[in-house]
Amino acid sequence: MCLAIPSKVISIDKSTNIATLDTLGVQREASLDLINEEVKIGDYVLLHIGYVMGKIDEEQAKLSLETYEEIIKTIEEEEKELQEANKSNS
């Protein structure tokens, strides 16, 4: 299964064809070599293993990011509950 993460383009280095992206507050660089569309600062794109794979509508990107945040929150809560249960059993 592949997972592409919606990310916002915050800068582009045209000499290297590398974009700097913001993904849930984390900045990373990604290659634009695999996308056939023009990408501009402020666009939302799909990031997969260091490559921008395509553009995504801002509304869809924000909905996807909200879902990711909910998943992360659920995982953190479950881990906390597990740690508390393990402490109780010790």
N, C-alpha and C positions, 0 to 999 in steps of 0.2 A: 504494500500500500504506500502510495506517495502522499506527502503532506506539503502543500504549498501555503505559505503564510502571507497574508496580506500585509504589505509594508508601504510606508509613505516615502517617496523620493525627497531627500532633503538637499542633495547636491549631486552634480554629475561632472566627472572629469572626462572631457571629450577626447583628450589625448590617449587615455588608456581604456576608454569605453567602460568605465567603472562608475556605478552609482553608489552613493552613501544613502542607506535606508534607515528608517526608524520603525522598529517592530516592537510594539508594547513598551516603548521607552528605552529600548536597547538599540544602539546604532551599530550597523555593520555594513561592509562593502559587498557589492554583488556585481557580477559581470552582466553587461547588456548585450553580449555577443549572440545570444540565442533568441532575441526578440526582434521581430520584423517591423514593429510599430515604433513611431517616434515617442520617446519618453521624456517628459519635462518635469522640472521641479514642482512638487505638489501633487503629482500623479500618484495613484495607488497602484501597486503592482503585486504580482504573486512571486514570492521568493521560494526557491527550492534548491537546496544544496549549493548555495553560492551563485546561483544564476537567476536573473529575472526571466520568468517564463511567459508573462503576459500582463496586460493591464487589466484592472478591475475597477468597476464603478465605485465611487466613494461611498455611497450608501451601502452597497453590498460588503465592501471592505470593513466598514464600521460595524455592521451586524456580525460579520465573521469574527472580528476582534472581540466583540462583547461575548460571543460564545466561548472563545478561547479563554477569556478572563474568568468566566463562570466555571469552566473545566478546571483551570488552575486553582481557583478558590476551593472547589469541591475536593480536589486531590489534597490540598493543604489541610483542609478540615479532617479528612479521613486519616491522614498521616498523624495529625495531632491526637485524634481519638485512639489510634493504634498505640502510639507512644504512652498515652495515659493508661490504657488497658494493660500494656506490658509492665508499667510501673506498679500497678495494682496487683499483678500476679507475682511480682518478685518478693 
